[in-house]
Amino acid sequence: MRVPAILLLLATACTPAPTHTAPDPNPVSDPDPDPDPHPDPAPDPDPDPDPAPAPDPDPDPAPPILTAHNRYRADHCAAALTWSAPLAAEAQRWADSLAARGCAFEHNPKTRDGENLAFFGPPGSVTEQGVAEMWYRERDVYDFDRPGFSFEAGHFTQLVWRRTTELGCGSVTCGDGELWVCNYAPAGNVEGDFERNVLPRSCKK
């Protein structure tokens, strides 16, 4: 209660002392002592202003697999990806197609986008972040001193490819497992461009 007491004292000290004046020896009579029997009504107070519009709802949160991609990309000096609904729709169609063919596991021959696949079981045993981590672990076998494509690290190099700007993924439960497809645009893993697009983590120093 110490602070309110100090504030009260400050307010009292700032209040001016009352003044006293002598009465006027020749008061002037009121020319119209009788009040108006029908005074004008007081104006209505202004109506309450319209309430401020509600703020727009927050946009949909980023899918966890996108957040994981961007975290890994930042370690390799690659800009964050944005989520693409068309890419996600394409990925989902291909995942559904693979499931309809008995959990086939192959790339879409008709896409011009980059593509990563993953399959694991049982369904739900790997999180979305875990799917990205599975691909990122291939970094351990990528030779940064001899940049180029390798089947052992192709998922990793697509994940961190600097020229890629968009991501969209789809998944489906298939048999006793879960199948994931992620599409990337522009596509990575372009021969001759690895040195510029797949940087080591030392790029941040």
N, C-alpha and C positions, 0 to 999 in steps of 0.2 A: 504493500500500500504506500510505499515511500514515493514512487513516481507520481501517482495521482495527487498526493498532497503537494508536491512541488509544483505541479501544473496548476493546481488551484491557487497557490500563493502567487504564482506569476500572473494568473488572470486577475486576481484581486489587486495586485500592485499596478496593473495597467488600466484599471477602471478609474476614470477621472472623478475627482471629488465633486459633490453637488454644490451648486452656486445659489446664492440668495439675492434677490433684487427687491428694492423698496417698492411699495405699491404706487401706482401712478396717481398723483394728486388730482388730476383732471381727467377722469375716465371718460371716454367717448361712448355715448349710448349706441346701442345696436340699432341701425336704421330699420331693420326688419326683425323685430324680436320674435314674431310668431313663425314657427317653422311651417314649411309648405305642407298643407294637409295631404297632398297627393304627390309625394316625391317620386321621381323617376326610379323605377326598379333598378337595383344593382345589376350590372351585366353578369351573365352567367360566366362562371370561370371557364377557361379554355379546357376543352375535353382532353383527356389524357392522350398523349401522342401515341401513335401506333407502336406496338412493341417492335423492337428490333428483330429483323428476320433471323430465324435460327440458322446457325452456321451449317454449311454443307457437311454431310456426314463424311467421316474419314474414308479415303479410298480403300479398296480391298487390300489387306496386308499382302506383302510379297510372299509367294509360295516358298516354303522352307528350302526347296531344292534350288531356287534362284538365289536366295540369300547365301546358301553354302557355295554356290558357284562364284558369287562375287567376292566372298571372303578369300577363296583360294586365288582368284584372279588378281586381287590386290597384292598378294605376295609376289606376283610376277609382273608387276607394273602394267597390268591390263585393266582397261576401264570396265566399270560395272556394266553388266548386261541389263536389258529391259525385257519384261515378259511380253511375249507376242501371242495373242489369242489365235491367229491363223496358224502359227507354227505348232501351238499346242493341239489344235484341232487335227492338223495333219499327223502329228505324233500319235494322237489317240486313235485315229482311223487305222494307222499301221499296226498299233498294238492290238486292236480288236481283230485285224486281219490275221495276225500271227496266232492269236488265241484260237480263232476259228479253224486254223489249219493244224490243230493239235499241238499248240505251243511251239510252233516253228521259231527258229532263232536265226534271223538273217536280216540284212539291211534292205531297205526299200530301194529297188533298182530304178524307180521313177523320180525320186526326189533329187533336187539340185542343191539341197541344204546339207549341212553337216549333220551327222547322226551318231548318237551313242546309244548302245543297248545294254541292258542289265537284266539278269534273271536270278532269283534266289528263292529259297523256300525255308520254312513255310511262309505263307503270305503274312505280311506285317512284321516279319522278323528283322527287317532293316528299315530304318527311317528314311525320309527323303534326304536328309543331310547325309545319311549313311550311303545312299546311292552315289551322291557326288563324291564322297570320300573314297568309295571303291575305285572310281575312275582316277581320282587324284593320286592315289597310292602308286600309280604307274610312274610317277615322277622319279621314284627310286631307281628305275631301270633306264631312264632316258639319259642319253649322252649329250650334255650341253656342249661339249667340245667338238662333237661331230653332228651338228644339227641336221635332222632329216626325219623322214617317216619311218616308224617301226611298228609292227603289229603289237609288240609288247607294250607300247606306250601311246598308241594312237588315241585312246580315250582321253588321256591326260593332255596331250598336245591340243586336241580340239577344245577341251575345257578352258584352257588358258590362252587360246589363240587371240592375239591382240586385235586383229581386224574384225573379229566377230562382235556383233553389237546386240543381237536378239536371241532369246531362248524360249522354247515352248516344249512342254513335256506331257506325256500321257502314260497311263499305267492300266494294267488289267490283271485280275486274278486268273491264273491259268493252271488247271490241274491242281497240283499240290504246291504251286509256287506263285510268284508275282513277277510280272514282266514290265519293264520300264523302257520307254523310248523317249529320247530327247533330241530335238532338232535345233540346229544352229544356223543363223544367217548373219552375214555371209559365211559360207562354209570355210572351215579351216583345213589343215593338213594339205596345203597346196605346196607341191614340190618347188623348191627354190626359194620359198618364203619363210622357212623355219627359223633361220637366224634372227630375222626381224620380228617374228611373231611369238616365239616361245623363248622367253627370257628366264635366266636363273634368278633365284631369290636375291642374289647379290645385286641386282639392278636397283634395289632400293637404297643402297649405300651411297 
